[in-house]
């Protein structure tokens, strides 16, 4: 998820980058971010939204690759970067990574 700011009330909104279907410039400033069934007006520019989406996807790919390699040091760094995009604190990283590692591996994924 990426954290954006709603134009109407300046509160944060968290949007899954995978759900975004279009990003348009809003004539009153900011961007219109479209998902499959809805759209949100945000204060960020279309370019900033696109940058956050691309950054999220790149960091997520690197995070998954580091977990696959078993490089937990790199995984924690990428997890930290992802949390900063969402606006979560670093303290949550260890809990989430730890929970992920406890899960049963999906042997069908390979």
N, C-alpha and C positions, 0 to 999 in steps of 0.2 A: 504494500500500500504506500501511496505517497500522500503527504500532507499538503493540502492547499487551504486557501482562506476564502470563505464565502463572502461575496460582495455585499449581500444584504445586511448581514449582522456581524461581519468580521470574525466569525467563529471558525475554528478549523473544521475541515471536512477531509475524510480519508477515503481515497478512491483507489481501487485496484487497477494498476496499469493495464492489465489484461482485459479489463472491461471497457476501456476507452475506445470508442469507435471514431471520434473526430474531435478536433480542437480548432475552434474558430476565434478570430478577433471579434471582440464586442465593441460596437461603435461608441459606447460610453466608457471604454477603458476596461482592461482585464481580458479574460477569455471566457468563452463558452466551451465547457467540457462535456461532450456527449458520451453516454454509455448506451447500452442496447435499448433501454426503454425510457431514459430520462436524460436531463442535462442540468448542469450546475453553472451558475455565473460565479467566477472567482476573480480575485483581485490580481492574481499573477498574470503576466503576459502570456500569449500563446507560446512564445519561444521558451519562457521559463518552465511552462508545463511540459513541453516537449523535452527539454533538458532533463527535468526530473524523471520523466518516464524512461528515457534512454539510460540515464544513470542507474535507475532502479534495475532495469533489465540486465545491464552489464554487470553490476555488482552481484545480482542474484545468480547469474551464470558463473561468475568467479567463485561465489560462496559454495554453490553446488559442486563445482569441480574440485574445490579444496576439500570438501567433505568426502567426495569419492576417492581422492588420493589419500585420505586419512591425515591431512595436514591441518590439525586443529588450531595451530597458531594463526595460519592464514584465514581459516574459517571464522575465528573470533574477530579478526580485523574487518573482514567483509560484513560480518553480522553487525559490527559497530557502525560501519558506514550505512548499512540499511536502516538501522535504528535511528540514525541522525536524519535520514530522509523522512522518516515517519514522525519524528519528534519524540521518540522514546528515550529514556535515559540508559546509560551504559550498564547500570545494575541489572537490567532485564536481560541482557545478552546471555549471561552465563546460565540463567534459568531456562531460557528458550533453547539454547544449544544443548544443554544438559538433557532436557526433556526429549529433544529430537533424537539424541544418541541412544536414549533408552528404548525407543520404538523398535519394534520388530522390523528387520530389513525386508524390503519388497524384492523377493528373488525373481519375480516376473519382469522387473523393470529393465533387466539387461538383455 
